[in-house]
Amino acid sequence: MSKQYILAIDEGTTGTRVLVVDHDSTIIGQAYTEFTQHHPGPDRVEHDAMEIWDVTKEMLEKALGDAGLTASDIAAIGITNQRATTVVWDRKTGEPIGPAIVWQDTRMAGFIESIRAQWAEKVYNRTGWALAPVYSSMSIRWIMDHVPEARERAKAGELAFGTIDSWLIHKLTGGKVHAISASNASVTGSYDLVNDEWYGQWLDFLGIPLAIFPEVRDDSGDFGVTDPTLFGAAIPITSSIADQHAALFAQGCFEPGTVKCTHGTGTFLDMNIGSKLAISRNGLNTIIAWRMKGKTTYGLEGYAAVTGAAVQWLRDGAHMIEASSDTESLATSVSDNGGVYFVPALTGLSAPYWDSFARGLIIGITRSTKLAHLVRATLEGIVYSTKDFLETMRTDSGVEIKSIKVDGGAARNNFIVQFQADMLDAEVVRQRNPEATGMGAAYMAGLAIGYWDSPEACLEGQTIDRVFKPQMPAEERDRLYSEWNKAIKRCMGWAK
């Protein structure tokens, strides 16, 4: 193959990373930058979709430059993305009709409560997602209600909806392709997993025209080619996969019962459950992990929306720390949390509580509390959140989970990963390359064109950095988790 490299666009919630990957899974070039987080109200989180597009173009060119390559050296592009974030744009001009509403946004919490009795069980059984503001359908409903003439224009076929993968595909192809991957479709809260189609009855109730929705395609497959005027070559786009699903694949979780945990803006625990659809009965989400060659693999997921973002808040909101990397040394500078607990429910609680009205809580402060205790409580809060839904996942799946693969930016923090092994009573395996989301997109893109000939071949270049073993006595684990549960109860329903 004359074109020797795969390019992966990893579009996260707080930043954009572009990787250039070779056949041995080595990252030979990359670029990263954060983009602006907009908070116009306490219940609102927004992005500027045009800023994301501009940043993506810039990072793509920088990554190619870092690798010493041009667009003609790239065999294919893969995309992975923050998931239910909603963009609605004008099909003709390619311009968004308003800000992108981010998956952490809770502006529709009141509306959800008003329809919960009528719709909660019904949509959970069809979409696999507990009724919550994270739904893209909720964000679209808000746009239809509040942007002038949006609903009428949508009915007339003038508008298009997409998650960030659809938005980037639209822009990269010069507006020629309006598509979404099966994994991303499954996390919009708009997709009927049972009938494998957009959930028409639900969307009709919400007053959202079906004409606005993209075509659902395999995660590894054809998403068009880039407009050659952008980068100097028409590069095939051969994968689009939601970020957590990409990480599940890149971590080699190909068999039912295998589990990974990604620590990013939020923390996500995902389990492969195989080719048979099974809706959780205990508050977890059911997802399409990926679809390849028409074959669907499903997964179970629990997530906490604000974990790494809580560290970002310590840095940018509270100005308690200079850099996120400072947290490990601060946390280990004290022997324990000093009785302080931080529930990072800054945008509510997700699995398994699903309380949009919960709010962040720091409790247990005394005269002896230091900054280090607050930082340690923040990092511990990330891990307690994963324990909440791991116990539910163990119940749902019937699998005694004893090993978990970990990735994401916060997985570089040894304190977090060791505390996770202790609290989950399971070994935690960290790969040397923590960029699992981007690598998953690269693998999916490469498999579509025969760059790798099997999922197993993708992983041949991976190496393990460290295995963290549980060290905490069971009594201490139970005591700490009991205190955490007391803190959880105190923060619930606060903004109701």
Residue pairs with C-beta under 8 A, 6 or more apart in sequence:
1 75
1 451
3 72
3 73
3 74
3 75
4 22
4 23
4 73
4 75
5 20
5 21
5 22
5 28
5 67
5 69
5 73
5 74
5 75
6 20
6 21
6 22
6 74
6 75
6 76
6 77
6 78
6 442
6 445
6 446
6 451
7 18
7 19
7 20
7 21
7 60
7 63
7 64
7 74
7 76
7 77
7 78
7 235
7 442
8 18
8 19
8 20
8 21
8 77
8 78
8 79
8 80
8 438
8 439
8 441
8 442
8 445
9 16
9 17
9 18
9 56
9 59
9 60
9 77
9 78
9 79
9 80
9 168
9 438
9 441
10 16
10 17
10 18
10 19
10 80
10 81
10 243
10 435
10 437
10 438
10 441
11 52
11 56
11 79
11 80
11 81
11 82
11 164
11 165
11 168
12 81
12 82
12 243
12 264
12 265
12 437
13 82
13 85
13 102
13 103
13 104
13 264
13 265
13 266
13 309
14 34
14 35
14 37
14 265
14 309
14 312
15 32
15 33
15 34
15 35
16 32
16 33
16 35
16 52
16 55
16 56
16 59
17 30
17 31
17 32
17 59
17 435
17 438
18 30
18 31
18 32
18 56
18 59
18 60
18 62
18 63
19 27
19 29
19 30
19 63
19 435
19 438
19 439
19 442
20 27
20 28
20 29
20 30
20 63
20 64
20 66
20 67
20 69
20 74
21 27
21 28
21 438
21 439
21 442
21 446
22 28
23 451
23 452
23 461
24 460
24 461
25 433
25 439
25 458
25 459
25 460
25 461
25 462
26 461
27 433
27 435
28 67
29 63
29 64
29 65
29 66
29 67
29 68
29 69
30 63
30 66
31 58
31 59
31 60
31 62
31 63
31 66
32 59
33 55
33 58
33 59
35 47
35 48
35 51
35 52
35 55
36 47
36 48
36 51
37 45
37 47
38 44
38 45
38 46
38 47
38 48
38 99
39 45
39 46
40 46
41 107
43 105
43 106
43 107
43 109
43 347
43 495
44 105
44 106
44 107
45 101
45 102
45 104
45 105
45 347
46 99
46 100
46 101
46 102
46 105
47 85
47 99
47 100
47 102
48 99
48 100
49 87
49 89
49 96
49 99
49 100
49 164
49 167
50 95
50 96
52 100
52 164
52 167
52 168
53 167
53 168
53 171
56 168
56 171
57 230
60 231
61 231
64 70
64 71
64 73
64 74
64 231
70 232
70 233
71 226
71 231
71 232
71 233
71 235
72 232
72 233
74 233
74 235
75 236
75 446
75 449
75 451
76 235
76 236
76 237
76 238
76 239
76 445
76 446
76 448
76 449
76 451
77 172
77 226
77 235
77 236
77 237
77 238
77 239
77 445
78 237
78 238
78 239
78 240
78 241
78 441
78 442
78 443
78 444
78 445
78 446
79 165
79 168
79 169
79 223
79 237
79 239
79 240
79 241
79 441
80 165
80 240
80 241
80 242
80 243
80 246
80 437
80 438
80 440
80 441
81 163
81 164
81 165
81 168
81 184
81 240
81 242
81 243
82 102
82 103
82 163
82 164
82 243
82 265
83 103
83 163
83 184
83 187
83 242
83 243
83 244
84 103
84 134
84 135
84 136
84 139
84 163
84 187
84 188
84 189
85 100
85 101
85 102
85 103
85 136
85 163
85 164
86 100
86 101
86 136
86 139
86 140
86 143
86 161
86 163
87 96
87 100
87 161
87 162
87 163
87 164
87 166
87 167
88 96
88 97
88 98
88 140
88 143
88 147
88 150
88 154
88 159
88 160
88 161
88 212
89 95
89 96
89 97
89 159
89 160
89 162
89 167
89 170
90 96
90 97
90 158
90 159
90 160
91 157
91 158
91 159
91 160
91 175
91 178
92 158
94 170
94 171
94 175
97 143
97 147
97 150
97 159
98 143
98 147
100 164
100 167
101 107
101 139
101 142
101 143
103 134
103 305
104 134
104 265
104 266
104 305
104 306
104 309
104 347
105 133
105 139
105 347
106 133
106 347
106 348
106 356
107 133
107 142
108 133
108 135
108 138
108 139
108 141
108 142
109 133
109 348
109 356
109 357
111 138
111 141
112 131
112 132
112 133
112 138
112 356
113 356
115 131
116 131
119 131
119 202
119 205
120 130
120 131
122 202
123 129
123 131
123 189
123 199
123 202
124 130
124 131
124 279
125 194
125 279
126 192
126 193
126 194
126 195
126 199
126 202
127 186
127 189
127 190
127 191
127 192
127 193
127 199
127 202
128 186
128 193
128 279
128 280
128 285
128 286
128 287
129 135
129 187
129 189
129 285
129 286
130 283
130 285
130 351
130 354
131 189
131 354
132 138
132 189
132 350
132 354
132 356
133 348
133 356
134 189
134 305
134 350
135 188
135 189
135 190
136 161
136 163
136 187
136 188
136 189
136 190
137 188
137 189
137 190
137 202
137 203
137 206
137 208
138 189
140 161
140 190
140 206
140 208
140 212
141 206
141 207
141 208
143 150
144 150
144 151
144 154
144 206
144 207
144 208
145 151
145 207
150 159
151 207
151 209
153 159
154 208
154 209
154 211
154 212
155 209
155 211
157 211
159 212
160 166
160 170
160 178
160 212
160 214
161 212
161 213
161 214
162 169
162 170
162 178
162 180
162 214
163 180
163 184
163 187
163 188
163 242
165 180
165 181
165 184
165 240
165 241
165 242
166 178
166 179
166 180
166 184
166 214
169 177
169 178
169 179
169 223
169 224
169 237
169 240
170 177
170 178
172 224
172 226
172 227
172 230
172 237
173 223
173 224
173 225
173 226
173 227
173 237
174 227
174 229
174 230
176 224
176 227
177 223
177 224
177 237
178 214
178 215
179 214
179 215
179 216
179 217
179 223
179 224
179 240
180 213
180 214
180 215
180 216
180 217
180 240
181 216
181 217
181 218
181 219
181 239
181 240
181 241
181 242
181 291
182 216
182 217
182 218
182 219
182 288
182 290
182 291
182 296
183 219
183 241
183 242
183 245
183 287
183 288
183 289
183 290
183 291
184 240
184 241
184 242
185 191
185 198
185 216
185 288
186 193
186 242
186 287
186 288
187 242
187 285
187 287
190 198
190 199
190 202
190 203
190 208
190 213
191 197
191 198
191 199
191 216
192 198
192 199
192 200
192 202
193 277
193 279
193 286
193 288
194 277
198 210
198 213
198 216
200 210
203 209
203 210
217 223
217 240
218 291
218 292
218 293
218 294
219 239
219 240
219 241
219 245
219 290
219 291
219 292
219 444
220 238
220 239
220 241
220 290
220 291
220 292
220 293
220 444
220 445
220 447
220 448
221 238
221 239
221 292
221 448
222 236
222 237
222 238
222 448
223 237
223 238
223 239
223 240
224 236
224 237
225 234
225 235
225 236
225 237
226 233
226 234
226 235
226 237
227 234
228 234
236 449
237 445
238 444
238 445
238 446
238 448
238 449
239 441
239 442
239 444
239 445
239 447
239 448
240 441
241 249
241 290
241 440
241 441
241 444
242 287
243 262
243 264
243 437
244 262
244 268
244 270
244 287
244 301
244 303
244 437
245 270
245 287
245 288
245 289
245 290
245 299
245 440
246 436
246 437
246 438
246 439
246 440
246 441
246 444
247 260
247 262
247 268
247 270
247 407
247 408
247 436
247 437
247 440
248 260
248 270
248 272
248 289
248 290
248 299
248 440
249 289
249 290
249 440
249 443
249 444
249 455
250 407
250 436
250 437
250 439
250 440
250 443
250 458
251 258
251 260
251 405
251 407
251 431
251 436
252 258
252 405
252 455
252 456
252 459
252 462
253 259
253 260
253 270
253 271
253 272
253 405
254 272
254 455
254 456
255 272
256 272
256 273
256 274
257 271
257 272
257 273
257 397
257 399
257 401
258 271
258 272
258 405
259 269
259 270
259 271
259 272
259 393
259 401
259 403
259 404
259 405
260 269
260 270
260 404
260 405
260 406
260 407
260 436
261 267
261 268
261 269
261 270
261 386
261 404
261 405
261 406
261 407
261 420
261 428
262 268
262 270
262 406
262 407
262 408
262 411
262 436
262 437
263 307
263 308
263 382
263 406
263 407
263 408
263 409
263 410
263 411
263 416
264 307
264 308
264 408
264 409
264 410
264 437
265 306
265 307
265 308
265 309
265 312
266 303
266 304
266 305
266 306
266 307
266 308
266 309
266 350
267 303
267 304
267 307
267 308
267 382
267 385
267 386
267 408
267 410
268 301
268 302
268 303
269 301
269 302
269 303
269 386
269 389
269 390
269 393
269 404
270 287
270 289
270 299
270 300
270 301
271 299
271 300
271 301
271 393
271 397
271 399
271 401
272 289
272 297
272 298
272 299
273 298
273 299
273 300
273 397
274 297
274 298
275 295
275 296
275 297
275 298
276 298
277 286
277 298
278 286
278 298
278 300
279 286
280 286
280 300
280 392
280 396
281 396
282 352
282 392
282 395
282 396
283 302
283 351
283 352
283 353
283 354
283 389
283 392
284 300
284 301
284 302
284 351
284 352
284 389
284 392
284 393
284 396
285 300
285 301
285 302
285 303
285 351
286 298
286 299
286 300
286 301
287 298
287 299
287 300
287 301
288 296
288 297
288 298
288 299
289 297
289 298
289 299
290 296
290 297
290 444
291 297
292 444
292 447
300 393
300 396
300 397
301 351
302 350
302 351
302 352
302 386
302 388
302 389
302 390
302 392
302 393
303 350
303 351
303 389
304 344
304 349
304 350
304 351
304 382
304 385
304 386
304 388
304 389
305 347
305 348
305 350
306 313
306 344
306 345
306 346
306 347
306 360
307 344
307 381
307 382
307 385
307 410
308 324
308 382
308 408
308 409
308 410
309 344
309 346
310 342
310 344
310 346
310 360
310 378
310 381
310 382
311 321
311 324
311 327
311 378
311 379
311 410
312 324
313 344
313 346
314 320
314 321
314 327
314 374
314 375
314 378
315 321
315 322
315 323
315 324
320 371
320 374
320 375
321 327
321 330
321 375
324 409
326 375
327 375
327 378
327 379
327 413
327 415
328 379
328 413
328 414
328 415
328 416
330 371
330 372
330 375
330 376
331 372
331 375
331 376
331 379
331 415
332 415
333 372
334 370
334 372
334 373
334 376
336 376
337 364
337 373
337 376
337 377
337 380
338 364
338 366
338 368
338 369
338 370
338 373
338 376
339 364
339 366
339 483
340 362
340 363
340 364
340 365
340 369
340 373
340 374
340 376
340 377
341 361
341 362
341 363
341 364
341 377
341 380
341 381
341 483
341 484
341 487
342 360
342 361
342 362
342 374
342 377
342 378
342 380
342 381
343 349
343 358
343 360
343 361
343 362
343 363
343 381
343 484
343 487
343 488
343 491
344 360
344 378
344 381
344 382
344 385
345 355
345 358
345 359
345 360
345 361
345 491
346 359
346 360
348 355
348 356
348 357
348 358
348 359
349 355
349 356
349 358
349 488
349 491
349 492
351 388
351 389
351 392
352 388
352 389
352 392
353 388
353 488
353 492
355 492
355 493
357 492
357 493
357 494
357 495
357 496
358 491
358 492
358 493
358 494
358 495
359 491
359 494
359 495
360 491
361 487
361 490
361 491
361 494
362 374
362 377
363 487
363 490
364 377
364 487
376 415
379 413
379 415
379 416
379 419
380 419
380 480
381 484
382 410
382 416
383 416
383 419
383 420
383 423
383 424
384 423
384 480
384 481
384 484
386 420
386 423
386 424
387 423
387 424
387 481
387 484
388 488
390 401
390 404
390 424
390 426
393 399
393 401
394 400
394 401
401 424
401 426
402 426
402 427
403 426
403 427
403 428
403 429
404 420
404 424
404 426
404 427
404 428
404 429
405 428
405 429
405 430
405 431
406 417
406 420
406 428
406 429
406 430
407 430
407 431
407 434
407 435
407 436
407 437
408 434
408 436
408 437
409 434
410 416
411 417
411 430
411 434
412 434
417 428
417 430
417 466
417 468
418 468
418 471
420 428
420 468
421 427
421 428
421 468
421 469
421 470
421 471
422 470
422 471
422 472
422 477
423 472
423 477
423 480
423 481
424 470
425 470
425 474
425 477
426 470
427 467
427 468
427 469
427 470
428 467
428 468
429 464
429 467
429 468
430 464
430 465
430 466
430 467
430 468
431 462
431 463
431 464
431 465
432 462
432 463
432 464
432 465
433 439
433 462
433 463
443 452
443 455
443 458
445 451
446 452
446 458
447 454
447 455
447 458
452 458
